[in-house]
Amino acid sequence: MKKLLFISLLSLATAQSFATDLSDDGSLKITGFYSFTGAKVLSGSAQGSSTPWTYQQWQCPCAIQGWEYTAVYEKSKGFQFDQESLLGVQIKKEFSPTFSLTSQFVSRALNPNDGSRPTVDWLYATWQPERDSHWTFQAGKFRIPLYYYSDFLYIGYAYPWVRPAPDVYGWPIYAYNGANVSYRTQLGQGDWAATVQAWTGSYTQKKDAYDTLIYYTTPTHESWKSIHGISFAANNGPVDVRAMVMWYKDSVWQDEGGVRTTLLDGQSTRIMGFSANLDQNNWIVRAEIDRYSQVDASKGLNFVYKYALLGFGYQYGDWTPMFTMSQYTTVAEPIEARKTKYLSLRWDLYKNMALKFQYDISKDKSHYSYPFFGDSRLFSISLQGTF
């Protein structure tokens, strides 16, 4: 019944194609988005063998497509629509031309993270010194702007794939409570515009799915404190580039049976990223590279991840085929690594609605002594849109 209700809500969403005013003066608006996504693991193997295996609670061959909420497709379950499908709404109240409140709620078919149902992805206030000011100040709850698609990671209509590459996107902490400030300006007399943003805050996720389900199997908690980061973005229409760096203190612990076990205690961590996109004469290029560094020789820590994606596409009318490659790897043994190739096709059915098809070939390059998620071939289909 719960799944049927969720599908019914998505069906209602597809019938809409515009924002709705909730007040006569237009100061209160609601908009929304949806993704009805299904996927099937066609084949898979681990450590050179196609014999089925078990990794944690999953029966493999399998394919992980969402690290934040542990969206994992299992070959034995056929086509699954209960891993990534979601429905979201955003409500914005403008109290004046310079002050507003924004909230975003997402109902997910799968949400193993400890917390509210539905998920409160955004809840913040925005203030500008004056209308059309270069400066914007915000405070509340936000997604951490680690990646190019961070702000609209779950608004599938905003990008060409069924999902941004899982090899690049996904950490146990994906939000922060705090504040940010941004400054927007033109660069000289040309067509380039630039935005500089700085943010600070913290976030604690109890029993986060990433740590608890993927790595430890014991209820595990993670906290990022003293978060502070800065990004620089520039675009001139066809070209869009962004660079960011963020620091924080990372703590991971378990408290089973009333006994606290500390796995990481306020460890200094840094994440850097750079993205470059091109939309020119129907050609599409998407590129992103990031580096996660958590190193402390005195504690024997050498957690360094390198991850990247590169994609090329071409828009033929309402159709956009694309080829993308992605990978991630750690630098110290035991190596955890993966390489994936994607063939995707986006069909813009109607205004604000797209149907997408995707075929992924993923190779597990990890050096674990046990089978990890393994190699996989995955076929996905998704109806995505906004309203």
C-alpha positions as CSV (number, residue, x, y, z in Angstrom):
1,M,0.0,0.0,0.0
2,K,2.8,2.4,0.9
3,K,4.5,1.8,-2.6
4,L,1.1,2.3,-4.4
5,L,0.5,5.6,-2.6
6,F,4.0,6.8,-3.5
7,I,3.4,5.9,-7.2
8,S,0.0,7.7,-7.1
9,L,1.7,10.8,-5.8
10,L,4.2,10.7,-8.6
11,S,1.4,10.3,-11.2
12,L,-0.3,13.4,-9.8
13,A,3.0,15.3,-10.0
14,T,3.5,14.5,-13.7
15,A,0.2,16.2,-14.5
16,Q,1.5,19.5,-13.3
17,S,4.0,21.7,-15.1
18,F,4.0,25.0,-13.2
19,A,4.6,26.5,-9.8
20,T,1.5,27.3,-7.7
21,D,0.7,30.5,-5.8
22,L,-0.6,29.7,-2.3
23,S,-1.4,33.3,-1.6
24,D,-3.3,36.0,-3.5
25,D,-0.3,38.3,-3.6
26,G,2.1,35.6,-4.9
27,S,4.4,35.9,-1.8
28,L,3.8,32.2,-1.0
29,K,4.7,29.7,-3.7
30,I,5.1,25.9,-4.0
31,T,7.1,24.1,-6.6
32,G,8.1,20.4,-6.8
33,F,10.0,17.7,-8.5
34,Y,9.9,13.9,-8.9
35,S,11.9,11.0,-10.1
36,F,10.2,7.6,-10.7
37,T,13.3,5.4,-11.2
38,G,13.6,1.7,-11.8
39,A,16.8,-0.4,-12.5
40,K,17.8,-4.0,-13.0
41,V,21.2,-5.6,-12.5
42,L,21.7,-7.6,-15.7
43,S,24.9,-9.4,-14.6
44,G,27.8,-9.2,-12.1
45,S,30.8,-10.9,-10.6
46,A,33.2,-10.5,-7.7
47,Q,36.9,-11.3,-7.6
48,G,36.7,-13.0,-11.0
49,S,33.7,-15.2,-10.2
50,S,30.1,-14.8,-11.2
51,T,28.9,-17.1,-8.4
52,P,26.3,-15.2,-6.3
53,W,27.7,-13.7,-3.0
54,T,26.5,-11.8,0.0
55,Y,27.8,-8.4,0.9
56,Q,26.4,-7.2,4.2
57,Q,22.6,-7.5,3.9
58,W,22.6,-7.5,0.1
59,Q,22.4,-10.5,-2.2
60,C,24.8,-9.9,-5.0
61,P,25.4,-9.5,-8.0
62,C,24.4,-6.0,-7.0
63,A,25.0,-2.3,-7.9
64,I,25.2,0.6,-5.4
65,Q,23.7,3.8,-7.0
66,G,23.2,6.0,-4.0
67,W,25.7,6.1,-1.1
68,E,23.8,8.7,1.0
69,Y,20.7,6.5,1.3
70,T,22.3,3.2,0.3
71,A,20.3,2.6,-2.9
72,V,21.4,-0.8,-3.9
73,Y,20.0,-2.9,-6.8
74,E,20.1,-6.7,-6.5
75,K,20.0,-9.0,-9.5
76,S,17.8,-11.5,-7.7
77,K,15.1,-8.9,-7.3
78,G,14.7,-8.1,-10.9
79,F,13.5,-4.5,-11.8
80,Q,13.3,-2.4,-8.6
81,F,11.5,0.9,-8.3
82,D,11.9,1.3,-4.5
83,Q,15.5,2.5,-4.3
84,E,15.7,6.0,-5.8
85,S,12.2,7.1,-6.6
86,L,11.2,10.3,-4.8
87,L,8.8,13.2,-4.7
88,G,9.9,16.6,-3.4
89,V,8.2,20.0,-2.8
90,Q,9.7,23.4,-2.1
91,I,7.8,26.1,-0.3
92,K,9.0,29.7,-0.4
93,K,7.5,32.6,1.6
94,E,8.6,36.2,0.7
95,F,8.1,38.6,3.6
96,S,9.6,41.5,1.6
97,P,11.7,42.0,-1.6
98,T,14.8,41.3,0.5
99,F,13.8,38.6,3.1
100,S,12.3,35.2,2.5
101,L,12.0,31.7,4.1
102,T,12.5,28.5,2.0
103,S,11.8,24.9,2.9
104,Q,12.2,21.7,0.9
105,F,10.7,18.3,1.8
106,V,11.4,15.0,0.1
107,S,9.5,11.8,0.4
108,R,11.7,8.9,-0.6
109,A,10.8,5.3,-1.5
110,L,13.9,4.4,0.5
111,N,15.1,6.3,3.5
112,P,17.1,4.1,6.0
113,N,18.8,7.2,7.6
114,D,17.7,7.9,11.1
115,G,15.6,11.1,11.0
116,S,12.4,12.8,9.9
117,R,10.0,11.4,7.4
118,P,9.8,13.0,4.9
119,T,13.4,14.4,4.8
120,V,13.8,18.1,5.4
121,D,16.5,18.8,2.9
122,W,16.4,22.6,3.2
123,L,15.0,25.0,5.8
124,Y,16.6,28.4,5.7
125,A,16.2,32.2,5.7
126,T,17.5,34.5,3.0
127,W,18.3,38.2,3.4
128,Q,19.8,40.8,1.0
129,P,20.8,44.4,2.1
130,E,18.6,45.7,-0.8
131,R,16.8,44.4,-3.9
132,D,19.2,43.1,-6.5
133,S,22.1,43.4,-4.1
134,H,25.4,41.7,-5.0
135,W,25.4,40.2,-1.5
136,T,23.1,37.4,-0.2
137,F,23.1,36.1,3.4
138,Q,21.5,32.8,4.4
139,A,21.0,30.8,7.7
140,G,19.4,27.5,8.4
141,K,19.8,24.0,7.1
142,F,21.3,23.4,3.6
143,R,22.9,20.7,1.5
144,I,26.7,20.9,1.7
145,P,27.9,22.4,-1.6
146,L,30.6,19.8,-2.1
147,Y,29.8,19.1,-5.8
148,Y,28.6,20.9,-8.9
149,Y,25.2,19.2,-8.6
150,S,24.9,19.3,-4.8
151,D,22.1,21.9,-4.6
152,F,19.9,19.9,-7.0
153,L,21.3,16.4,-6.7
154,Y,17.8,14.9,-6.3
155,I,16.1,17.1,-9.0
156,G,16.8,14.7,-11.8
157,Y,15.3,16.9,-14.5
158,A,18.3,19.3,-13.9
159,Y,21.0,16.9,-15.4
160,P,21.3,14.6,-18.4
161,W,21.8,11.3,-16.7
162,V,19.4,9.1,-14.6
163,R,21.7,10.1,-11.7
164,P,25.1,11.9,-11.3
165,A,27.9,9.3,-11.2
166,P,27.8,7.4,-7.9
167,D,31.6,7.1,-8.1
168,V,31.8,10.8,-7.4
169,Y,28.6,11.7,-5.5
170,G,27.9,10.6,-2.0
171,W,29.2,10.9,1.6
172,P,27.7,10.0,5.0
173,I,27.1,13.7,5.8
174,Y,25.3,15.7,3.1
175,A,23.8,18.6,5.0
176,Y,24.8,21.3,7.4
177,N,23.2,23.6,9.9
178,G,24.8,27.0,9.7
179,A,25.1,30.1,7.6
180,N,26.6,31.2,4.3
181,V,27.3,34.4,2.4
182,S,27.6,34.9,-1.4
183,Y,28.7,37.7,-3.6
184,R,27.8,37.9,-7.3
185,T,29.4,40.3,-9.8
186,Q,30.3,40.7,-13.5
187,L,33.9,40.2,-14.4
188,G,35.0,43.2,-16.3
189,Q,33.1,44.4,-19.4
190,G,32.7,40.9,-20.8
191,D,30.0,38.2,-20.6
192,W,31.5,36.5,-17.6
193,A,29.6,36.5,-14.2
194,A,31.2,35.2,-11.0
195,T,29.9,34.1,-7.6
196,V,32.0,33.6,-4.5
197,Q,30.4,31.7,-1.6
198,A,31.6,31.0,1.9
199,W,29.8,28.8,4.4
200,T,30.2,27.5,8.0
201,G,28.3,25.1,10.3
202,S,28.1,21.5,11.5
203,Y,25.9,18.4,11.3
204,T,25.4,15.1,13.1
205,Q,23.7,12.1,11.6
206,K,22.8,9.4,14.0
207,K,22.8,5.8,12.6
208,D,23.7,7.1,9.2
209,A,23.1,4.5,6.5
210,Y,26.4,5.0,4.8
211,D,28.5,3.9,7.8
212,T,25.9,1.6,9.4
213,L,24.8,-0.4,6.4
214,I,27.7,-0.3,4.0
215,Y,30.8,-0.6,6.2
216,Y,30.1,-1.5,9.9
217,T,26.7,-3.3,10.2
218,T,26.6,-1.8,13.7
219,P,24.6,1.4,14.3
220,T,27.2,4.1,13.6
221,H,27.0,7.8,14.1
222,E,29.0,10.5,12.3
223,S,29.5,14.2,13.0
224,W,31.1,16.9,10.9
225,K,31.9,20.0,13.1
226,S,33.7,23.3,12.5
227,I,32.7,23.1,8.8
228,H,34.1,26.0,6.8
229,G,34.4,26.2,3.1
230,I,34.6,28.6,0.1
231,S,33.8,28.2,-3.6
232,F,34.3,30.3,-6.7
233,A,32.1,29.9,-9.8
234,A,32.2,31.7,-13.1
235,N,30.2,31.4,-16.3
236,N,29.6,33.1,-19.6
237,G,26.7,31.1,-20.9
238,P,28.2,28.2,-22.7
239,V,31.1,27.7,-20.2
240,D,30.6,27.1,-16.5
241,V,33.5,26.4,-14.0
242,R,33.6,26.0,-10.3
243,A,36.3,25.4,-7.7
244,M,35.8,24.7,-4.0
245,V,37.6,23.7,-0.8
246,M,36.1,22.7,2.5
247,W,37.6,21.8,5.9
248,Y,35.9,20.1,8.9
249,K,36.4,18.0,12.0
250,D,35.2,14.4,11.6
251,S,34.0,12.2,14.4
252,V,32.6,8.6,14.0
253,W,31.4,6.5,17.0
254,Q,29.2,3.7,18.1
255,D,27.4,3.3,21.4
256,E,25.9,-0.2,21.3
257,G,24.8,-1.4,24.7
258,G,25.6,1.9,26.3
259,V,29.3,1.6,25.6
260,R,30.8,4.2,23.4
261,T,33.4,3.1,20.9
262,T,35.2,6.0,19.2
263,L,36.3,5.3,15.7
264,L,37.4,8.8,14.8
265,D,37.6,11.8,17.1
266,G,37.6,15.3,15.6
267,Q,39.9,14.4,12.8
268,S,40.9,17.3,10.5
269,T,39.6,16.6,7.0
270,R,39.7,18.5,3.7
271,I,37.8,18.1,0.5
272,M,38.7,20.0,-2.7
273,G,36.8,20.0,-6.0
274,F,36.8,21.5,-9.5
275,S,34.2,21.2,-12.2
276,A,34.0,22.5,-15.8
277,N,30.9,22.3,-18.1
278,L,30.3,23.2,-21.7
279,D,27.0,23.7,-23.6
280,Q,27.9,24.9,-27.1
281,N,26.2,24.3,-30.5
282,N,24.2,21.3,-29.1
283,W,27.4,19.7,-27.7
284,I,27.5,18.9,-23.9
285,V,30.6,18.3,-21.8
286,R,30.5,17.6,-18.1
287,A,33.7,17.2,-16.1
288,E,34.4,17.1,-12.3
289,I,37.4,16.1,-10.2
290,D,37.6,15.9,-6.4
291,R,40.0,14.9,-3.7
292,Y,39.1,13.9,-0.1
293,S,42.0,14.0,2.4
294,Q,42.1,12.7,6.0
295,V,45.7,12.2,6.9
296,D,47.4,12.0,10.3
297,A,50.7,10.1,10.5
298,S,50.7,10.0,14.3
299,K,47.4,8.1,14.3
300,G,48.2,6.0,11.2
301,L,45.5,7.6,9.1
302,N,45.9,7.9,5.4
303,F,42.4,8.2,4.0
304,V,42.7,9.8,0.6
305,Y,40.1,9.4,-2.1
306,K,40.4,10.7,-5.6
307,Y,37.2,10.8,-7.7
308,A,36.3,12.2,-11.1
309,L,33.8,12.1,-14.0
310,L,34.0,13.1,-17.7
311,G,31.0,13.0,-20.1
312,F,30.2,14.0,-23.7
313,G,26.8,14.4,-25.2
314,Y,25.0,15.9,-28.2
315,Q,21.4,17.2,-28.3
316,Y,19.3,16.2,-31.3
317,G,16.1,18.0,-30.8
318,D,14.4,16.4,-27.8
319,W,17.0,13.6,-27.6
320,T,20.3,13.8,-25.7
321,P,22.6,10.8,-25.9
322,M,25.7,10.9,-23.7
323,F,28.8,8.8,-22.9
324,T,30.3,9.3,-19.5
325,M,33.2,7.8,-17.5
326,S,33.8,8.0,-13.8
327,Q,36.1,6.5,-11.2
328,Y,37.2,6.7,-7.6
329,T,40.1,5.2,-5.7
330,T,41.9,5.4,-2.4
331,V,45.7,5.8,-2.3
332,A,46.5,3.4,0.6
333,E,45.9,-0.3,1.1
334,P,43.5,-1.9,1.3
335,I,42.6,0.0,-1.9
336,E,38.9,0.7,-2.5
337,A,38.3,1.7,-6.1
338,R,35.8,1.6,-9.0
339,K,35.6,2.5,-12.6
340,T,32.3,2.9,-14.5
341,K,31.2,3.7,-18.1
342,Y,27.7,5.0,-18.8
343,L,25.6,5.2,-21.9
344,S,22.6,7.5,-21.3
345,L,19.7,8.8,-23.4
346,R,17.5,11.7,-22.3
347,W,14.1,12.3,-24.1
348,D,12.4,15.5,-23.3
349,L,8.8,14.3,-23.5
350,Y,7.0,17.5,-22.5
351,K,7.8,20.8,-20.9
352,N,9.4,20.1,-17.5
353,M,9.3,16.3,-18.0
354,A,12.0,13.9,-19.3
355,L,12.3,10.2,-19.8
356,K,15.8,8.7,-19.4
357,F,17.5,5.4,-20.2
358,Q,20.9,4.4,-19.0
359,Y,23.3,1.4,-19.2
360,D,26.2,1.2,-16.8
361,I,29.2,-1.1,-16.9
362,S,31.0,-0.9,-13.5
363,K,34.3,-2.5,-12.5
364,D,35.2,-3.1,-8.9
365,K,39.0,-2.4,-8.5
366,S,39.0,-2.8,-4.7
367,H,41.8,-4.8,-3.0
368,Y,39.7,-6.2,-0.2
369,S,40.1,-9.8,1.0
370,Y,36.3,-10.3,0.7
371,P,33.9,-9.6,-2.2
372,F,32.8,-5.9,-2.1
373,F,30.0,-4.7,-4.4
374,G,31.7,-6.3,-7.3
375,D,31.4,-5.7,-11.1
376,S,28.0,-5.1,-12.5
377,R,26.0,-4.2,-15.6
378,L,22.9,-2.1,-14.8
379,F,20.0,-0.9,-16.9
380,S,18.0,2.1,-15.5
381,I,14.9,3.9,-16.7
382,S,13.5,7.1,-15.0
383,L,10.7,9.5,-15.5
384,Q,11.8,12.9,-14.0
385,G,10.3,16.3,-13.9
386,T,9.4,19.5,-12.1
387,F,6.1,21.1,-11.3
